[in-house]
Amino acid sequence: MNEIANKAADMFREITRVLTRGGMYICITLAEPFVLRHLLLHFIQHRQSEVIVLEISMHMISNQRPSPFIPFFITVRMGSTLKHINDSEAELRLHFDRFGSSISKYSIETVSTALKKVAHLQEFQQMKFRLGKIEVGRFETSQFWSVEGTSSSIPRFTVFVLDVALKAVRTCAVFMVPSGREADFQFSSQEGLQAIAEQAACRRLIAVCCNRPHSFPPMSELQGELSPIVLSLSPADMNTSDEKIPFLALQMQSGWTQIARGESAQSGPFIVEEQNVEDDEEDEDEGGDEGKQGRSVLRRLIFLQNQNFVQTEVRLISAAAARQMMSGSRKKKAKKNRKKKAKSSASSGSSAVETTKVATTETVSSIASPILPLEPRCFDCSYLDPHHRCLLAGLLLAPQTLLSLLSSSPTPTASSLLPSSPSSSSSYGNCSLLVGLGGGALPMVLRRYLPRLQQWVCDLDPSLLPLARKWFGFDLQRPQCHCLTAEGLALVGCLRREMLRVTQKATPPSEDMLTKQVSDLQLKETPEMLSACREIASQGGLKLLCIDADSKDPGLGMSAPPKAFTSDQALRDMLAVLCPGGVLFLNVVARSSASLADLLARLGAACREVGGKLLSARPSEETVNVGVLVLLPTLQETQKKEMEKETEKGKKNRKKAAVGSSAEALPPTPDPDELLQQWMQVVGSSGDPLQLGQLVGRYQ
């Protein structure tokens, strides 16, 4: 490669030598990154007396035949000027097509941004070539930026391409995803969009999300802007002169109002949205004026880099309503208040897309002021998000672990929810780690229903903690909850190393071996992280590990957890830091069924290595979330299995005896997956707080 680069440099030097003032060098190239970088940098850095490079222009050449590559027409014009151009800020004139339609304007770019734009265009051309044929089962995601973009980090459009059938009434159809409903299962998953494609009777469905914070014109103008994108994504065998591509939309109001917006250095731009929720009529009748003041609101956090994923959704109630709930005088239903669905109907491209325009803010500290309620809002623990419900239901299948986390009384009281003393918490070894703080909803729920749980919460973004306190009612303090700024996998790796030190004290492992075991995690330890890991390791590990973090790459088929957490090594590390009887919970948001199946297969292999049980369930038909649990065996269960292995005959006899003695209480061989589905219907339906102790008794 160095030899080729040297020959190219010699050629460019000869070109500059023979060109005079006003001369021009013309090059037609596929603009591979290593070629384009050398070409641009040479002519920009060239200095020769009074004759220097005056202008470099790049033009796209349209292909007459299908091709996976775009050729570029590059001109370098020489001239005389004394203007000093910094090498790192050198300017270029780029003449690009805008989503396939030719424009006369050119943009001024630096070398680095020019290389990124050319690479993006080549990737799009390869995708366009690949999409020329219908392949049933295809589900791909693409991002499209505006040339004049109001936001450089947020794409203007997110587009899903779904191939459904080889033969259908229509070749292609466009579906506009309703604003504010991008995270719904129906509009963001392969299965949900396939149902829409079947209703549209098309071979290929192109679903378009209009991303915030961009503003959009009425549908008639928006359709004209989208037409070049749609044509470039349509099958090659489609006759566009005879067949028109219909634009379908749903006429519905999202009901969400944007109340704040900011930007985090780690997570990028975000918004906070709110929706009023009408309380049950009986609650309003009981409370009178106080009941009206207790009107609750739903509030959610969305990171704009991945708008198909709701980071946090909570319900907030008035302080008076919270006091009534704690005293037991108000019988709140724990089931989730579903927002009223507006009547929707498929329509043509004349439907309007509604957006909310807000002022842009730079940092978290400069968030716009909220809409002030009548009195301060409090976090409502009786509102269970679907994956919270799935976690609590899954713990019922680990009764020994769950009972150790509950208070001594079957039903927690207000006094039992007060912070426990450090000594009483640590003596039980009831440690948990939550990776991903978000708005802080899951730690609040766990504290409410598992009061003896000692929580550690880590997030890579330090700005989320003040965000959770300001907007989502997060009020946990030490020793209830220890919040760390750390990378989740690094913390897990550090904890695994400390647990090895504790368990192998008699023959401590060498530093080389420990370093090798966690080298792939690229640990960045802090004193706070090391202190937390040593305390957890001294108590035997984690009883509960929750991975509730999202991926910042919207192009992946899985929005949560991040890709790094799904590697084989990461899965084994997460299981290794659990104590006997421990539970691993993953909040998985997979738009592609293939991505979910791959994760479950690899996690199942890791689970079998430690003798655990793998369970998964989708707790709500309205969301893409899938709860994945791994239940490790307790010490008693492990000892029992070892004893059963000694004699096969004794194993069969004990099994028959166990079946006969429990035949009246439960079916002989209860299916854990069926039980998990049943528990999700029960959890939260018997009042607030949850009667988890009674449910455990039913299971046992």
C-alpha positions in Angstrom: 0.0 0.0 0.0 2.9 2.4 0.8 4.4 1.7 -2.6 1.1 2.5 -4.4 0.7 5.7 -2.3 4.2 6.8 -3.2 3.6 6.3 -6.9 0.3 8.2 -6.7 2.1 11.1 -4.9 4.8 11.1 -7.7 2.0 11.3 -10.3 0.2 14.2 -8.5 3.5 16.1 -8.3 4.1 15.8 -12.0 0.5 16.9 -12.7 1.1 20.0 -10.6 4.4 20.7 -12.2 3.1 20.7 -15.8 -0.1 22.7 -15.0 0.2 26.5 -15.4 -2.0 29.3 -14.2 -5.6 28.6 -15.3 -4.8 24.9 -16.1 -7.1 22.1 -15.1 -6.7 18.5 -14.0 -9.7 16.2 -14.7 -10.1 12.9 -13.0 -12.9 10.3 -13.2 -12.8 7.9 -10.3 -14.9 5.7 -8.0 -13.5 7.8 -5.1 -12.3 5.0 -2.9 -11.3 6.5 0.5 -7.6 5.9 0.2 -7.5 7.3 -3.4 -9.7 10.3 -2.6 -7.8 11.2 0.6 -4.4 11.3 -1.2 -5.8 13.3 -4.1 -7.5 16.0 -2.0 -4.7 16.4 0.5 -2.0 16.7 -2.2 -3.7 19.5 -4.1 -4.9 21.4 -1.1 -1.4 21.3 0.5 0.3 22.2 -2.7 2.3 25.4 -2.6 4.5 26.5 -5.5 5.5 30.2 -5.7 2.4 32.1 -6.9 0.7 29.2 -8.6 -1.5 27.2 -6.2 -4.8 25.2 -6.3 -7.7 27.6 -6.6 -10.6 25.3 -6.7 -11.5 21.6 -6.4 -14.9 20.4 -7.5 -16.6 17.0 -7.3 -19.6 16.0 -9.3 -21.6 12.8 -9.2 -22.1 11.0 -12.5 -25.4 9.2 -12.9 -25.3 5.6 -14.0 -27.3 4.5 -17.0 -27.1 0.9 -16.0 -27.5 -0.6 -12.5 -24.2 -0.5 -10.6 -23.2 -0.8 -7.0 -20.7 2.1 -7.4 -21.0 5.8 -8.2 -18.3 7.4 -10.4 -17.2 11.0 -9.6 -16.0 13.7 -12.0 -13.3 15.7 -10.2 -11.8 18.9 -11.5 -8.7 20.7 -10.0 -8.3 24.3 -11.3 -5.0 26.1 -10.8 -4.8 29.9 -10.2 -2.9 32.6 -8.3 -3.9 33.8 -4.9 -2.2 34.7 -1.7 -5.0 33.5 0.5 -3.7 31.2 3.3 -5.6 28.0 3.6 -5.1 25.9 6.8 -4.5 22.2 5.9 -7.0 21.0 8.4 -9.6 23.6 7.3 -9.1 23.5 3.6 -12.3 24.0 1.6 -13.8 22.0 -1.3 -16.7 22.5 -3.6 -18.9 19.4 -3.7 -21.7 19.1 -6.2 -23.9 16.2 -5.0 -27.4 15.0 -5.9 -30.0 15.5 -3.2 -31.6 12.1 -2.7 -31.2 11.4 -6.4 -32.4 14.7 -7.8 -29.9 17.0 -9.4 -29.3 20.4 -7.7 -27.2 23.4 -8.9 -26.0 24.5 -5.5 -22.7 23.3 -4.2 -21.5 22.9 -0.6 -18.2 24.0 0.9 -16.7 21.1 2.9 -13.4 20.2 4.6 -11.5 17.1 3.5 -12.8 15.0 6.4 -16.5 15.8 5.8 -16.0 15.3 2.1 -14.7 11.8 2.7 -17.6 11.0 5.0 -20.2 12.2 2.5 -18.7 10.3 -0.4 -18.5 7.2 1.7 -22.2 7.6 2.7 -23.2 8.1 -1.0 -21.3 5.0 -2.0 -23.0 3.0 0.8 -26.4 4.2 -0.4 -25.6 3.3 -4.0 -24.7 -0.2 -2.9 -27.9 -0.5 -0.9 -29.9 0.8 -3.9 -28.3 -1.8 -6.1 -29.0 -4.6 -3.5 -32.6 -3.5 -3.2 -33.1 -3.9 -7.0 -34.6 -7.4 -6.4 -37.5 -8.5 -4.1 -36.3 -10.8 -1.4 -39.1 -12.0 0.8 -38.2 -11.6 4.5 -35.9 -8.6 3.9 -36.1 -6.0 6.6 -33.6 -3.1 6.4 -33.2 0.3 8.0 -31.7 3.4 6.3 -31.0 7.0 7.4 -31.4 10.0 5.2 -29.9 13.4 6.0 -31.0 16.8 4.6 -28.4 18.7 2.6 -29.3 21.9 4.4 -30.0 19.9 7.6 -31.2 21.7 10.7 -29.4 19.1 12.8 -26.2 17.5 11.6 -26.4 14.6 14.1 -30.0 13.6 13.6 -31.1 12.1 10.2 -34.2 13.8 8.6 -35.8 10.5 7.7 -35.5 6.9 9.1 -36.8 4.4 6.4 -37.7 0.8 6.9 -37.7 -1.4 3.7 -39.8 -4.6 4.0 -40.2 -7.2 1.3 -43.4 -9.3 1.8 -44.3 -11.2 -1.4 -43.1 -12.0 -4.9 -46.6 -11.3 -6.3 -49.1 -8.8 -5.1 -51.6 -6.2 -6.4 -49.1 -3.4 -6.0 -45.3 -3.5 -6.4 -44.5 -0.9 -3.8 -46.3 1.3 -1.2 -45.1 4.0 1.2 -46.4 4.2 4.8 -45.9 7.3 6.9 -45.4 6.3 10.5 -47.5 8.5 12.8 -45.5 11.1 14.7 -45.0 10.2 18.3 -45.8 6.5 17.6 -42.4 5.5 16.2 -41.7 3.1 19.1 -45.0 1.2 18.8 -44.7 -2.5 17.9 -47.0 -2.0 15.0 -44.9 0.7 13.4 -41.3 -0.3 14.3 -41.1 -4.1 14.1 -40.9 -6.5 11.2 -44.1 -8.3 12.3 -46.1 -5.1 12.8 -45.1 -3.6 9.4 -45.7 -6.9 7.7 -49.4 -6.7 8.7 -49.6 -3.1 7.3 -47.9 -4.4 4.0 -50.5 -7.1 3.7 -53.3 -4.6 4.1 -51.7 -2.4 1.5 -51.5 -5.5 -0.9 -47.9 -4.6 -1.9 -44.7 -6.6 -2.6 -42.5 -4.0 -0.9 -43.4 -1.6 1.9 -41.4 1.5 2.6 -42.1 2.9 6.0 -41.0 6.5 6.6 -40.4 8.1 10.0 -40.1 11.9 10.0 -37.6 12.5 12.8 -37.6 15.2 15.4 -36.4 18.0 15.7 -36.7 18.6 12.0 -39.8 20.5 10.7 -41.8 19.2 7.8 -44.1 20.8 5.3 -47.7 19.6 4.5 -48.1 16.1 3.1 -48.4 17.3 -0.5 -45.0 19.0 -0.3 -43.5 16.3 1.8 -44.5 13.7 -0.8 -42.5 15.6 -3.4 -39.4 15.7 -1.1 -39.7 11.9 -0.5 -40.3 10.9 -4.1 -36.6 10.6 -5.1 -35.9 8.5 -2.0 -38.9 6.2 -2.7 -37.9 5.8 -6.4 -34.4 4.9 -5.4 -35.7 2.2 -3.0 -38.3 0.8 -5.3 -37.6 -2.6 -7.1 -35.7 -2.3 -10.4 -38.4 -4.2 -12.3 -41.1 -1.6 -11.4 -42.5 0.4 -14.3 -42.8 3.8 -12.7 -44.4 5.3 -15.8 -47.4 2.9 -15.6 -47.6 2.3 -11.9 -47.9 5.0 -9.2 -46.6 4.5 -5.7 -49.3 5.3 -3.1 -48.5 7.2 0.1 -50.5 5.8 3.0 -50.9 7.6 6.4 -53.0 7.4 9.5 -55.0 10.3 10.7 -54.4 10.4 14.4 -53.2 12.6 17.2 -50.2 11.3 19.2 -51.4 13.1 22.4 -47.9 13.8 23.5 -46.7 17.3 24.1 -43.0 18.2 24.1 -42.2 20.0 27.4 -38.4 20.0 27.3 -35.5 19.5 25.1 -31.7 19.3 25.6 -28.5 17.7 24.6 -26.2 15.4 26.5 -22.5 15.1 25.6 -22.7 11.3 25.8 -26.3 10.5 24.6 -26.8 13.4 22.2 -30.1 15.4 21.8 -33.1 14.3 23.7 -36.7 15.4 24.4 -39.1 15.0 27.3 -42.8 14.6 26.3 -45.9 14.6 28.5 -49.5 13.4 28.1 -52.4 14.1 30.5 -54.2 10.9 31.7 -57.7 10.9 33.1 -58.0 9.2 36.5 -60.5 6.6 37.2 -64.0 8.0 37.9 -64.1 6.4 41.3 -60.9 8.1 42.3 -62.2 11.5 41.2 -65.5 10.9 43.2 -63.5 9.9 46.3 -61.1 12.8 46.2 -63.4 15.7 45.2 -61.3 18.7 44.5 -58.2 16.9 45.7 -59.0 14.2 43.2 -59.0 16.7 40.4 -55.6 18.1 41.6 -54.4 14.5 41.5 -54.8 14.2 37.8 -51.9 12.2 36.6 -49.6 12.6 33.6 -47.5 10.3 31.6 -44.0 11.5 30.9 -41.4 9.9 28.6 -37.8 10.4 27.6 -36.6 9.8 24.0 -33.1 10.2 22.6 -33.3 11.6 19.1 -30.5 9.4 17.8 -32.8 6.4 18.2 -36.4 7.6 18.1 -37.8 4.1 17.7 -37.0 3.4 21.3 -38.7 5.0 24.4 -35.9 5.3 27.0 -38.2 5.8 29.9 -42.0 6.2 30.5 -43.4 7.0 33.9 -46.6 8.2 35.5 -46.5 11.1 37.8 -49.2 11.9 40.4 -49.7 14.8 42.8 -48.2 14.7 46.3 -51.6 14.4 47.8 -52.5 11.4 45.8 -49.1 9.8 46.7 -49.9 10.3 50.4 -53.3 8.7 50.0 -51.7 5.8 48.3 -49.1 5.3 51.0 -51.8 5.5 53.7 -53.9 2.9 51.9 -57.0 5.1 51.8 -56.9 5.3 48.0 -57.3 2.1 46.1 -55.3 2.7 43.0 -55.4 0.1 40.3 -52.0 -1.0 39.4 -52.8 -1.7 35.8 -51.4 0.7 33.2 -53.6 3.5 32.1 -53.7 3.1 28.4 -54.0 6.2 26.4 -57.2 6.5 24.3 -56.5 5.5 20.7 -57.8 7.9 18.2 -59.8 6.4 15.4 -57.5 5.9 12.5 -58.0 5.2 8.9 -55.7 4.7 6.0 -55.7 7.6 3.6 -53.8 8.9 0.6 -50.9 11.3 0.5 -53.1 14.3 1.4 -52.9 13.6 5.1 -50.8 16.0 7.1 -47.9 15.1 9.3 -48.0 17.2 12.6 -44.9 18.2 14.4 -44.1 20.3 17.5 -41.6 23.2 17.0 -39.5 24.1 19.9 -36.4 26.2 20.5 -33.1 24.4 20.2 -31.0 24.1 23.4 -27.4 23.2 23.8 -26.9 21.4 27.1 -28.9 19.7 29.8 -28.7 22.7 32.1 -30.4 24.9 29.5 -33.6 22.8 29.2 -36.8 24.8 28.7 -39.0 25.3 31.7 -41.7 22.7 32.3 -45.4 23.2 32.3 -45.9 23.7 36.0 -48.7 21.5 37.6 -50.9 22.6 40.5 -48.4 21.0 42.9 -45.2 19.0 42.6 -45.5 15.6 40.9 -44.4 12.3 42.5 -43.4 9.0 40.9 -46.3 6.6 40.8 -44.9 3.1 41.6 -48.3 1.4 40.8 -47.7 2.2 37.1 -45.7 -0.7 35.8 -44.0 -0.5 32.4 -44.4 -3.7 30.5 -40.8 -4.8 31.0 -41.0 -3.9 34.7 -44.0 -6.2 35.0 -42.1 -8.9 33.1 -39.1 -8.7 35.5 -41.3 -8.9 38.7 -43.2 -11.8 37.2 -40.0 -13.6 36.3 -38.8 -13.3 39.9 -41.8 -15.4 41.0 -40.1 -18.3 39.3 -37.1 -17.8 41.6 -39.1 -17.9 44.9 -36.1 -18.2 47.3 -34.4 -15.2 45.7 -37.6 -13.2 45.7 -38.5 -14.0 49.3 -35.1 -12.8 50.5 -35.7 -9.4 48.8 -39.2 -8.9 50.3 -39.8 -7.4 53.7 -40.6 -9.7 56.6 -44.3 -8.9 56.3 -46.3 -10.4 53.3 -47.4 -6.9 52.3 -44.9 -4.0 52.5 -46.2 -1.1 54.5 -45.2 2.6 54.4 -42.7 2.1 57.2 -41.1 -0.9 55.5 -40.3 1.3 52.5 -38.1 3.6 54.5 -34.3 3.3 53.8 -32.8 0.4 55.6 -29.6 0.8 57.6 -26.4 0.0 55.8 -25.7 -2.9 58.1 -29.0 -4.6 57.7 -28.9 -4.3 53.9 -25.4 -5.5 53.5 -25.8 -8.5 55.9 -28.2 -10.2 53.6 -26.0 -9.9 50.5 -29.0 -8.7 48.4 -27.0 -6.9 45.8 -28.3 -5.8 42.4 -26.8 -4.0 39.5 -28.7 -2.0 36.9 -26.9 -1.0 33.8 -28.7 2.0 32.3 -30.3 4.7 34.4 -32.5 6.5 31.9 -35.2 8.3 33.7 -34.7 6.2 36.8 -38.0 4.3 36.6 -36.7 0.8 37.2 -34.7 1.6 40.3 -37.8 3.3 41.8 -40.0 0.3 41.1 -37.5 -2.1 42.5 -37.1 -0.1 45.7 -40.9 0.0 46.1 -41.5 -3.7 45.7 -38.2 -5.2 46.8 -37.4 -3.1 49.8 -34.4 -5.2 51.0 -32.6 -4.9 47.7 -29.3 -3.1 47.8 -29.0 -1.3 44.4 -26.1 -0.1 42.3 -27.0 1.7 39.1 -24.4 2.6 36.5 -24.7 4.7 33.4 -22.0 6.1 31.0 -23.8 9.4 30.8 -23.4 11.6 34.0 -26.1 14.0 32.9 -28.9 11.4 33.2 -29.0 11.5 37.0 -30.0 15.2 37.3 -32.3 14.7 34.4 -34.1 11.8 36.2 -34.4 13.8 39.4 -35.7 16.9 37.6 -38.2 15.4 35.3 -39.1 11.8 36.3 -39.4 11.9 40.1 -36.3 9.9 40.8 -35.5 10.6 44.5 -33.4 7.6 45.7 -30.3 8.4 47.7 -27.6 6.3 49.4 -27.8 3.8 51.0 -31.0 3.0 49.0 -29.3 3.3 45.7 -25.7 3.9 44.6 -25.4 5.7 41.3 -22.1 5.4 39.4 -20.8 6.9 36.2 -19.3 4.0 34.5 -19.4 1.8 31.4 -21.6 -1.2 32.1 -19.4 -3.9 30.6 -16.3 -2.4 32.3 -18.1 -2.6 35.7 -19.2 -6.2 35.1 -15.6 -7.1 34.1 -14.2 -5.4 37.2 -16.8 -7.2 39.4 -15.9 -10.6 37.9 -12.2 -10.0 38.6 -12.9 -9.0 42.2 -15.1 -12.1 42.7 -12.2 -14.2 41.4 -10.0 -12.6 44.0 -12.5 -13.5 46.8 -13.3 -17.0 45.7 -9.6 -17.9 45.0 -8.1 -16.4 48.1 -6.4 -19.7 49.0 -4.7 -19.8 45.7 -5.0 -16.3 44.3 -4.7 -16.0 40.5 -1.9 -14.2 39.0 -2.3 -10.6 37.7 -1.6 -11.9 34.2 -4.4 -14.3 34.3 -6.8 -11.7 35.7 -5.8 -9.2 33.1 -6.3 -11.7 30.3 -9.8 -12.6 31.5 -11.0 -9.1 31.3 -8.7 -7.6 28.6 -11.5 -7.6 26.0 -13.5 -5.2 28.2 -10.9 -2.4 28.1 -11.5 -1.6 31.7 -11.4 2.1 32.7 -11.6 1.7 36.5 -12.3 4.5 38.9 -12.0 4.4 42.7 -15.7 4.5 43.0 -16.2 1.6 40.6 -13.5 -0.5 42.4 -15.1 0.2 45.8 -18.5 -0.9 44.6 -17.2 -4.1 43.0 -15.3 -5.0 46.1 -18.3 -4.5 48.3 -20.5 -6.6 46.0 -17.9 -9.3 45.7 -17.5 -9.5 49.4 -21.2 -10.4 49.6 -21.0 -13.2 47.1 -22.0 -11.4 43.9 -25.3 -10.2 42.5 -28.8 -11.5 43.1 -30.1 -9.4 40.3 -28.4 -8.0 37.2 -30.6 -5.9 34.9 -29.4 -4.7 31.5 -31.7 -1.8 30.5 -29.5 0.2 28.2 -30.2 1.2 24.6 -28.0 1.3 21.5 -27.2 4.6 19.9 -26.9 3.0 16.4 -30.4 3.2 14.8 -29.2 1.1 11.9 -29.0 -2.1 13.9 -31.9 -4.5 14.0 -31.8 -4.4 17.8 -32.3 -1.1 19.7 -31.5 -2.6 23.1 -29.2 -3.8 24.6 -26.1 -2.4 22.9 -24.3 -4.7 20.5 -21.4 -5.1 22.9 -23.6 -6.6 25.6 -24.7 -9.4 23.2 -21.3 -10.9 22.4 -20.6 -14.4 23.7 -18.0 -13.2 26.1 -20.2 -10.5 27.5 -23.0 -13.0 28.1 -20.7 -15.3 30.0 -19.3 -12.5 32.1 -22.8 -11.4 33.1 -23.7 -14.8 34.2 -20.4 -15.2 36.1 -21.1 -12.3 38.4 -24.4 -13.7 39.7 -24.6 -15.6 43.0 -26.3 -18.9 43.3 -30.0 -18.4 42.6 -29.3 -15.1 40.9 -31.3 -13.6 38.1 -30.2 -11.9 34.9 -32.8 -9.7 33.1 -32.3 -8.2 29.7 -34.7 -5.6 28.2 -34.5 -6.5 24.6 -35.9 -4.3 21.9 -35.5 -6.2 18.6 -37.3 -5.0 15.4 -36.0 -8.0 13.6 -37.1 -11.5 14.7 -33.8 -12.9 13.4 -31.8 -10.7 15.7 -33.8 -11.8 18.7 -33.5 -15.5 17.8 -29.8 -15.2 17.4 -29.4 -13.5 20.9 -31.6 -16.2 22.5 -29.6 -19.0 20.9 -26.3 -17.7 22.1 -27.6 -16.8 25.5 -29.1 -20.3 25.8 -25.7 -21.8 25.1 -24.1 -19.7 27.8 -27.0 -20.5 30.1 -26.6 -24.3 29.7 -23.0 -24.0 30.7 -24.0 -22.9 34.2 -27.2 -24.9 34.5 -29.6 -22.0 34.4 -33.1 -21.6 32.9 -33.7 -19.3 30.0 -37.1 -17.6 29.7 -38.4 -14.9 27.4 -41.8 -13.2 27.0 -43.2 -10.2 25.2 -45.2 -8.5 28.0 -47.3 -6.2 25.8 -48.7 -6.4 22.3 -48.2 -2.6 21.9 -44.4 -2.5 22.4 -41.4 -4.2 20.8 -39.9 -5.0 24.2 -39.1 -8.6 25.0 -38.1 -9.6 28.6 -35.3 -12.2 28.7 -34.5 -13.8 32.0 -31.9 -16.3 33.1 -32.5 -18.0 36.5 -29.4 -19.6 38.0 -29.9 -22.7 40.3 -29.7 -22.2 44.0 -27.1 -24.1 46.1 -29.8 -26.5 47.2 -30.9 -27.1 43.6 -27.3 -27.7 42.5 -26.7 -30.2 45.3 -29.9 -32.0 44.5 -28.9 -32.4 40.9 -25.5 -33.7 41.9 -27.2 -36.3 44.2 -29.6 -37.3 41.5 -26.7 -37.9 39.1 -25.2 -40.5 41.5 -28.0 -43.0 41.0 -30.4 -42.9 38.1 -32.8 -45.2 40.0 -32.9 -42.9 43.0 -33.6 -40.0 40.7 -36.6 -41.6 39.1 -38.0 -42.6 42.5 -37.7 -39.1 43.9 -39.2 -37.6 40.8 -42.3 -39.9 41.1 -42.6 -39.0 44.8 -42.4 -35.3 44.1 -45.0 -35.5 41.4 -47.4 -37.5 43.6 -47.1 -35.2 46.5 -47.7 -32.0 44.6 -50.4 -33.2 42.2 -53.2 -31.5 44.1 -51.4 -28.1 44.3 -50.0 -27.7 40.8 -49.9 -29.6 37.5 -47.2 -32.3 37.5 -44.8 -30.5 35.2 -45.6 -26.8 35.1 -44.1 -25.0 32.0 -42.1 -22.0 33.2 -42.9 -20.1 30.0 -46.7 -20.5 30.6 -46.2 -19.6 34.3 -44.4 -16.4 33.3 -47.3 -15.4 31.0 -49.7 -16.1 33.8 -47.7 -14.1 36.4 -47.6 -11.1 34.1 -51.4 -11.0 34.1 -51.5 -11.3 37.9 -48.7 -8.9 38.9 -50.1 -5.5 39.6 -53.8 -6.6 39.5 -54.3 -7.2 43.2 -53.6 -3.6 44.3 -50.7 -1.6 45.3 -48.2 -2.7 46.6 -47.9 -6.0 44.8 -48.8 -9.1 46.7 -45.6 -10.8 45.7 -45.3 -12.9 48.9 -48.8 -14.4 48.3 -48.0 -15.2 44.7 -44.8 -16.9 45.8 -46.9 -19.1 48.1 -49.1 -20.0 45.3 -46.2 -21.0 43.2 -44.6 -23.1 46.0 
